[in-house]
């Protein structure tokens, strides 16, 4: 009799445990569904969301890069550039993202979409550190507003470096726990500073350079740089797909250019790299770079972007479509 009572008690405990787990799973599924609904309602600038909800499967241009390229998509800038050039353009640049992240997003795009040309807006800082590349790719914040897509989950799973991120993405853990789930999905500078003009402050400029180019950067080893090698591999892959590649260096104030360690050496290395593959290259670092055209030490403000479009990028893209 005591043994039967023990067995019955164990079964009752097990039933209670199963019910508890099932209730927990149902609650979690409900939260997952709710978080996906919030993504659909509030996501705007998340690049995976933009690919997933792209209104077309074919684009004339896809723009890649970091924050200097992202300004081309602030507010209605992308729509204005499309109107200026008569082109369909999708901007997939990501703030603080290097070639590793850009290539990952582009691979996701090319899974179900096509483009005639990839425009890569190059910033030298992103080629010196894994912080902007491998580590950035593992940042769960990149995927908090990415809609559930098995294709993206599989792309994350099949890379050892992003396996843990894949589990987070597929489980929706970071998405459910996103404290900014109701906040506008816009770049901070886009909403608050894009229409301002920056007055140079030497201390802030020095801090900006120190942040992007910390001590220990060895520009003398650029020929062995793994991220430049990854850019070269991307160029080869795109050319094999008959996709044109256009490399651009964005405007930057001269005072900032002169503060960047090894920038002339980087420029020379980049020029040699693109020349080896016959890639069209435009160095706009020294044009459209008056102080009044930037909202901080090195990012074009709204007037700066529009002037850059009208005076330089417009012609490049129109000519590119005719190649």
Backbone torsions as a table, in degrees:
resi	resn	phi	psi	omega
1	UNK	NA	-49.0	177.0
2	UNK	-58.7	-36.7	-179.4
3	UNK	-65.5	-41.0	177.5
4	UNK	-63.1	-39.4	178.4
5	UNK	-64.0	-39.2	178.5
6	UNK	-64.3	-42.9	179.6
7	UNK	-63.8	-44.0	178.7
8	UNK	-63.2	-39.7	178.6
9	UNK	-64.9	-39.0	178.7
10	UNK	-64.7	-41.3	179.4
11	UNK	-65.6	-40.1	179.1
12	UNK	-64.3	-40.6	178.3
13	UNK	-64.0	-41.1	-179.2
14	UNK	-64.7	-42.0	177.9
15	UNK	-61.8	-41.5	178.7
16	UNK	-64.2	-40.1	179.7
17	UNK	-65.4	-41.9	179.6
18	UNK	-64.0	-43.8	178.4
19	UNK	-60.9	-41.9	179.8
20	UNK	-61.7	-44.5	179.8
21	UNK	-64.6	-43.0	-179.1
22	UNK	-63.7	-41.8	177.1
23	UNK	-62.3	-42.8	178.3
24	UNK	-61.1	-41.9	179.0
25	UNK	-64.7	-41.3	178.6
26	UNK	-63.0	-41.5	177.2
27	UNK	-62.4	-43.4	-178.9
28	UNK	-64.6	-42.5	178.0
29	UNK	-61.9	-39.9	177.4
30	UNK	-62.2	-42.5	177.4
31	UNK	-65.1	-38.2	178.8
32	UNK	-62.0	-47.4	-180.0
33	UNK	-62.4	-42.1	179.4
34	UNK	-64.2	-40.5	-179.9
35	UNK	-66.9	-35.8	176.4
36	UNK	-66.1	-37.4	178.0
37	UNK	-64.7	-38.3	178.1
38	UNK	-67.6	-35.9	175.6
39	UNK	-61.0	-48.0	-179.8
40	UNK	-61.0	-31.6	-176.3
41	UNK	-84.2	-38.4	-169.5
42	UNK	-110.4	-20.8	-176.3
43	UNK	-65.9	138.5	177.9
44	UNK	-138.3	-57.3	-172.7
45	UNK	-93.3	-12.3	178.2
46	UNK	-57.4	124.6	-171.1
47	UNK	-69.6	-31.4	176.0
48	UNK	-69.1	-37.2	175.2
49	UNK	-63.3	-42.2	-179.1
50	UNK	-63.8	-39.7	177.1
51	UNK	-66.6	-45.6	-177.1
52	UNK	-62.2	-32.0	-175.6
53	UNK	-111.4	14.5	-177.5
54	UNK	-56.3	131.5	-176.7
55	UNK	-71.6	-12.9	-179.8
56	UNK	-132.8	156.8	175.5
57	UNK	-95.4	-12.0	-177.9
58	UNK	-125.0	133.8	177.5
59	UNK	-131.9	147.0	174.9
60	UNK	-71.0	-41.2	-176.7
61	UNK	-136.6	140.2	166.2
62	UNK	-118.3	128.6	-178.4
63	UNK	-102.6	129.5	177.5
64	UNK	-119.8	162.0	177.6
65	UNK	145.7	-163.9	-179.9
66	UNK	-108.3	-144.4	-170.7
67	UNK	-66.9	-30.0	179.3
68	UNK	-66.6	-30.1	174.6
69	UNK	-80.0	-30.1	-178.9
70	UNK	-63.5	-29.7	178.9
71	UNK	-62.2	-24.1	178.7
72	UNK	-69.7	-8.7	-178.9
73	UNK	-115.2	1.4	178.1
74	UNK	-64.3	142.2	176.1
75	UNK	49.8	-121.8	-177.8
76	UNK	-106.1	22.4	-176.0
77	UNK	-62.4	-41.0	-178.7
78	UNK	-64.8	-41.5	178.2
79	UNK	-63.0	-38.0	178.8
80	UNK	-67.2	-39.5	179.0
81	UNK	-66.0	-38.6	176.1
82	UNK	-61.7	-42.1	179.7
83	UNK	-66.6	-38.8	179.6
84	UNK	-64.5	-35.1	-171.4
85	UNK	-106.6	-10.7	-174.8
86	UNK	64.1	31.4	-176.1
87	UNK	-120.9	155.4	170.6
88	UNK	-94.5	127.4	-171.4
89	UNK	-132.9	132.8	174.1
90	UNK	-121.8	119.3	-178.7
91	UNK	-93.8	113.4	-178.7
92	UNK	-113.2	20.2	177.6
93	UNK	-68.3	154.2	-176.9
94	UNK	-135.1	130.5	178.8
95	UNK	-58.7	134.4	178.5
96	UNK	66.8	28.5	-176.5
97	UNK	-114.7	134.0	176.2
98	UNK	-97.5	-168.9	-174.7
99	UNK	-60.3	-36.2	-178.6
100	UNK	-61.4	-44.0	179.8
101	UNK	-71.1	-43.7	179.9
102	UNK	-60.6	-41.1	179.7
103	UNK	-66.9	-37.2	178.7
104	UNK	-62.7	-46.4	179.4
105	UNK	-64.7	-39.8	179.2
106	UNK	-65.2	-40.2	176.9
107	UNK	-59.4	-40.7	177.4
108	UNK	-63.1	-43.6	178.0
109	UNK	-60.5	-46.2	-174.9
110	UNK	-72.3	-7.8	176.2
111	UNK	-62.7	-37.2	-177.6
112	UNK	-135.1	9.9	-177.0
113	UNK	-135.0	169.6	178.4
114	UNK	-135.1	155.1	174.1
115	UNK	-145.3	148.9	177.3
116	UNK	-80.3	-33.5	-175.7
117	UNK	-143.0	140.3	170.3
118	UNK	-106.3	123.4	177.2
119	UNK	-101.5	116.0	178.9
120	UNK	-105.6	117.1	178.1
121	UNK	-92.6	107.9	-169.0
122	UNK	-90.9	131.7	169.7
123	UNK	-122.2	126.9	-173.1
124	UNK	-62.9	-33.4	-176.0
125	UNK	-56.4	-33.3	-173.5
126	UNK	-73.5	-6.8	-179.6
127	UNK	-100.7	1.9	-175.1
128	UNK	-103.8	-9.7	-172.3
129	UNK	-146.9	145.0	174.9
130	UNK	-71.2	-14.8	179.2
131	UNK	-57.7	-35.6	-178.3
132	UNK	-92.7	-2.7	-174.6
133	UNK	-121.2	-93.7	-177.0
134	UNK	-59.9	-46.5	-179.2
135	UNK	-65.5	-38.2	179.1
136	UNK	-66.8	-35.4	178.6
137	UNK	-65.3	-25.8	-179.7
138	UNK	-91.2	5.9	-179.8
139	UNK	-78.5	113.5	-177.0
140	UNK	-63.3	-21.4	179.3
141	UNK	-62.8	-25.2	178.7
142	UNK	-62.7	-26.2	-170.8
143	UNK	-111.0	2.4	-176.1
144	UNK	-63.5	-28.8	179.4
145	UNK	-114.7	22.3	174.9
146	UNK	-88.3	123.7	179.4
147	UNK	-61.7	153.7	177.5
148	UNK	-63.9	126.7	179.4
149	UNK	-148.6	116.1	179.1
150	UNK	-54.6	-32.6	-179.5
151	UNK	-64.2	-41.4	177.8
152	UNK	-69.4	-40.6	177.3
153	UNK	-59.7	-43.1	179.9
154	UNK	-67.1	-38.8	178.5
155	UNK	-62.0	-36.6	176.9
156	UNK	-73.5	-39.4	-176.7
157	UNK	-66.3	-35.7	-173.5
158	UNK	-82.4	1.8	174.7
159	UNK	-108.7	119.2	-179.9
160	UNK	-54.2	-35.8	-176.4
161	UNK	-68.9	-22.2	-176.4
162	UNK	-115.7	14.9	-177.5
163	UNK	-61.2	-45.2	-179.1
164	UNK	-65.3	-35.8	177.4
165	UNK	-66.3	-36.0	179.1
166	UNK	-60.9	-43.3	179.2
167	UNK	-63.4	-40.5	177.9
168	UNK	-64.3	-44.4	-178.5
169	UNK	-65.4	-47.4	-176.9
170	UNK	-67.6	-33.5	178.7
171	UNK	-79.3	-18.8	-178.8
172	UNK	74.4	15.0	-173.2
173	UNK	-59.5	-52.9	-178.8
174	UNK	-68.1	-31.2	179.9
175	UNK	-67.4	-43.2	179.3
176	UNK	-66.2	-35.7	-176.6
177	UNK	-96.7	17.9	179.7
178	UNK	-72.8	111.9	-177.8
179	UNK	-69.3	-19.6	179.9
180	UNK	-100.8	28.0	-173.7
181	UNK	-61.6	-26.9	-178.9
182	UNK	-99.8	-4.6	-176.9
183	UNK	-78.8	153.3	176.9
184	UNK	-59.7	136.1	-179.8
185	UNK	-88.1	70.2	-178.2
186	UNK	-131.6	156.5	175.0
187	UNK	-67.6	141.5	-176.8
188	UNK	-56.4	-47.2	-177.5
189	UNK	-66.5	-27.8	-179.7
190	UNK	-61.2	-38.0	-175.3
191	UNK	-87.7	-24.8	-169.3
192	UNK	-121.2	-24.4	-171.1
193	UNK	-129.0	-5.0	-169.1
194	UNK	-63.0	-27.8	-178.5
195	UNK	-99.1	13.4	179.5
196	UNK	-97.7	163.8	171.9
197	UNK	-115.2	137.2	-174.9
198	UNK	-91.4	134.7	172.8
199	UNK	-99.8	116.1	-173.6
200	UNK	-55.1	134.0	174.6
201	UNK	-125.1	111.4	-173.7
202	UNK	-51.6	-41.0	-178.5
203	UNK	-64.1	-42.8	178.7
204	UNK	-65.5	-40.3	177.8
205	UNK	-61.4	-43.7	179.4
206	UNK	-64.2	-39.5	178.1
207	UNK	-64.2	-39.2	178.6
208	UNK	-62.7	-46.0	178.7
209	UNK	-64.7	-41.6	-179.9
210	UNK	-64.1	-33.3	178.5
211	UNK	-69.9	-44.1	-176.9
212	UNK	-80.5	-30.9	-176.0
213	UNK	-129.1	72.8	-177.0
214	UNK	-66.3	160.9	178.2
215	UNK	-56.1	144.2	-179.7
216	UNK	107.2	-10.2	177.0
217	UNK	-67.3	129.2	-177.8
218	UNK	-114.2	90.9	-178.3
219	UNK	-71.7	-12.1	179.5
220	UNK	-71.0	-13.9	-178.2
221	UNK	-106.1	29.3	-177.6
222	UNK	-61.7	-31.8	-179.1
223	UNK	-65.6	-22.5	178.8
224	UNK	-104.5	12.6	-175.4
225	UNK	-68.3	122.6	-176.6
226	UNK	-66.8	-28.0	-177.5
227	UNK	-81.5	-30.7	169.9
228	UNK	-67.0	-35.8	175.7
229	UNK	-64.3	-35.4	177.9
230	UNK	-69.4	-36.6	174.5
231	UNK	-62.5	-41.9	179.2
232	UNK	-64.1	-39.3	177.5
233	UNK	-65.0	-38.6	177.5
234	UNK	-62.8	-43.0	178.5
235	UNK	-59.4	-45.7	-180.0
236	UNK	-61.6	-43.5	-178.5
237	UNK	-63.6	-42.7	-179.0
238	UNK	-68.3	-41.3	178.4
239	UNK	-63.9	-34.2	176.4
240	UNK	-65.5	-26.5	177.1
241	UNK	-89.8	5.3	-177.7
242	UNK	64.7	31.8	175.0
243	UNK	-102.4	125.3	179.2
244	UNK	-70.3	151.8	178.1
245	UNK	-123.7	132.9	178.8
246	UNK	-126.9	122.5	-179.1
247	UNK	-106.0	132.5	-178.2
248	UNK	-130.6	136.5	168.4
249	UNK	-101.6	122.3	-174.1
250	UNK	-78.7	162.4	177.6
251	UNK	-61.5	146.4	176.5
252	UNK	-150.9	138.4	179.3
253	UNK	-56.4	142.2	-176.5
254	UNK	-59.3	-37.3	-179.2
255	UNK	-61.9	-34.3	178.9
256	UNK	-74.9	-41.5	178.5
257	UNK	-57.0	-43.5	-177.7
258	UNK	-67.6	-20.1	179.9
259	UNK	-87.0	-15.8	-175.8
260	UNK	-75.9	125.6	-179.0
261	UNK	-67.8	129.6	173.9
262	UNK	67.3	21.9	-176.5
263	UNK	-65.9	-40.2	176.0
264	UNK	-61.1	-38.0	178.1
265	UNK	-65.8	-40.0	177.6
266	UNK	-63.8	-44.3	179.7
267	UNK	-58.2	-44.6	-178.8
268	UNK	-64.7	-40.2	178.9
269	UNK	-65.5	-42.4	179.4
270	UNK	-64.5	-43.2	179.7
271	UNK	-60.9	-40.6	178.7
272	UNK	-66.6	-37.9	-179.5
273	UNK	-63.4	-50.1	-177.0
274	UNK	-69.1	-32.2	179.4
275	UNK	-64.9	-34.8	179.6
276	UNK	-61.2	-27.4	-175.4
277	UNK	-111.6	8.5	177.7
278	UNK	64.4	31.6	-178.8
279	UNK	-86.4	138.2	176.2
280	UNK	-70.3	130.1	-175.3
281	UNK	-131.8	132.3	177.6
282	UNK	-127.4	120.0	177.5
283	UNK	-98.9	102.8	-179.7
284	UNK	-103.5	18.0	-175.5
285	UNK	-60.4	-32.5	-173.6
286	UNK	-104.0	12.4	177.5
287	UNK	-118.1	160.0	176.6
288	UNK	52.4	36.1	-171.5
289	UNK	-121.1	30.4	174.5
290	UNK	-66.2	147.8	-174.6
291	UNK	-55.1	-37.7	-175.3
292	UNK	-68.9	-9.3	-175.8
293	UNK	-96.2	11.6	-178.5
294	UNK	-124.7	142.3	178.9
295	UNK	-93.2	-11.7	171.7
296	UNK	-146.8	-158.5	-173.1
297	UNK	-62.7	-26.1	-173.4
298	UNK	-151.0	8.7	179.6
299	UNK	-109.8	129.9	178.6
300	UNK	-61.2	137.8	173.1
301	UNK	-86.2	-173.6	-174.9
302	UNK	-60.3	-45.8	178.0
303	UNK	-62.6	-38.9	-179.7
304	UNK	-65.3	-42.8	179.0
305	UNK	-63.5	-46.1	-178.0
306	UNK	-65.0	-38.6	176.8
307	UNK	-66.9	-39.3	178.4
308	UNK	-64.2	-42.1	175.9
309	UNK	-58.2	-52.2	-172.7
310	UNK	-68.0	-41.6	-172.9
311	UNK	-88.5	-20.7	-172.7
312	UNK	-137.2	-60.7	-171.0
313	UNK	-67.5	-34.0	179.8
314	UNK	-54.7	-51.0	-178.7
315	UNK	-64.6	-41.1	179.6
316	UNK	-59.2	-43.7	-177.5
317	UNK	-74.5	-38.1	177.1
318	UNK	-63.9	-44.6	177.7
319	UNK	-64.2	-35.6	-178.7
320	UNK	-64.5	-34.7	179.9
321	UNK	-68.9	-24.1	-178.6
322	UNK	-88.7	-5.8	-178.3
323	UNK	-71.0	NA	NA
